Amino acid sequence: MVSKQFLLILAAMVFIVSGCMKVGPNFQRPCTQTYNSWLEQEGEHVEDCSESYCEWWKVFNDPMLDELIQYAVGQNLTLRGAGMRILESRAVLGIAVGEWFPQTQDAVGSAERVRLSANSPNSGGVDLKYQDYKMGGIAMWELDFWGKFRRAIDAASQEYCATIANYQDVLTLLLAEVASAYVRLRTVDERIDIVQKNIKIQERSLQIVDARFRAGMVTELDYQQAKAFLNDTQARQPELLIQLRRAKNALAVLLGTTPNCIDAMIKEPGVIPTAPRSICAGIPGEVICRRPDIRRAYHKTGAQCSRIGVAMADLYPHISITGFVGLESSGSTRSTATGGGGKFWSSNSFNSFFGPGFAWSIWNYGRIGNNIRAQYAIFYELITNYQNAVLVAYQEVENALVEFAESHERVEYLQESAGAAKRSVDLSNTQYVEGIVDYTRVLNSEQVLLQADERLAIARGDISQGLISTYKALGGGWECCIPTCESSFQNTNF
């Protein structure tokens, strides 16, 4: 029997082990470059105030866009796959937590009929034929003296956080892509409308030229020029319809549905969503906390830091406790009366063993040391990736802000240009009818009008695209959908 003093000493060891050291480095947030304000913050279109980016797409006040985004969040397949990775990572975390407790707790049993060789060593006088029965429970617990399993739990926790951040990142990109695809679709709608309006203008011009040609007032050259320009403008419609179909097909994939469903949802042409004149961009430091891709890189780095501790724990002895409690009996097969089966349930068949042990890999030919170096190399690489992710985030925000701000200025000039082009068409047609100018002047003015109107529509779409890119670069939109990782683990302590 195991003495009480031994059990008390062993229980004290198990109790103390939870407070033992954890080998390996403790993770801290890597240093990154920061600055105080955005470059475009001095302009009228970018403000330094902070706001909630939870449902940023509602600044467009477009019910169709709201409906599409709501549909995409519920049906997008890429987002659903990211959600499955969260469930997988949570299960892996559960496995890591389970490793901290006794690793083996098995019920075992066997029934054997054995026949030994009569020519084997020391076989004289031994019962060569016997039966052996065994049943009981076996347990093995490798104690976490060096923090190996706790480091593994830390790594799995960080990976779980990384998968949540990845889901948030996919969601952020999805919201921006749906809004961007919708703006592209509406921009093509307006361009089609512009082409149709210009076709009507050019048809009226062709009628005027045709009448003057039939009256002998102009040559056939004017008629053929007007007809060629009209056909060229009409040829733009199929090109734009191709772009419209592609925009709808891209939107269908984002919504996790088929193109015919998009046609059912978006039945009529619409206008480009109107963006506000300014945006609250906050300060650059907020982006590090808000952007999911940066937090994903942060948690990936933290997980790798913990894996260094797991590797370093192999430098030290693996201390474990092993025990068995059960019944075991054997007997000769020559007599069933003395067989093991008949005595199996008696008190004399009780069998147990219990005690500590250790295993220490003293000679490993550099495997452990090189594994630690490899884990450190991966850790330093992930630190570099994290720092680069911060710089890329700053770049994306600055690019989006300058696109948003300068597109406003561009639209103002193009509005003046489009107004002047419209007036030029009216004047050139009047002067052509009066015989003051030739038809080349009319063709040039109509061509300028078509180009000015299309450029204005594209520029108005660029304002909305710039705003969408800004919200995406700022990491907005995911906050309303799932909780943060920190809140999920605030009560977890190992």
Secondary structure by P-SEA (a helix, b strand, c coil): cccaaaaaaaaaaaaaccccccccccccccbbbbbcccccccccccccbbbbccccccccccaaaaaaaaaaaaccaaaaaaaaaaaaaaaaaaaaaaaacccccccccbbbbbbbbccccccccccccbbbbbbbbbbbbbccccaaaaaaaaaaaaaaaaaaaaaaaaaaaaaaaaaaaaaaaaaaaaaaaaaaaaaaaaaaaaaaaaaaaaaccccaaaaaaaaaaaaaaaaaaaaaaaaaaaaaaaaaaaacccaaaaaaaccccccccccccccccccaaaaaaccaaaaaaaaaaaaaaaaaaaaaaacccccccccccbbbbbbbcccccccccccccccccccccccccccccccccaaaaaaaaaaaaaaaaaaaaaaaaaaaaaaaaaaaaaaaaaaaaaaaaaaaaaaaaaaaaaaaaaaaaaccccaaaaaaaaaaaaaaaaaaaaaaaaaaaaaaaaaaaacccccccccccccccccccc
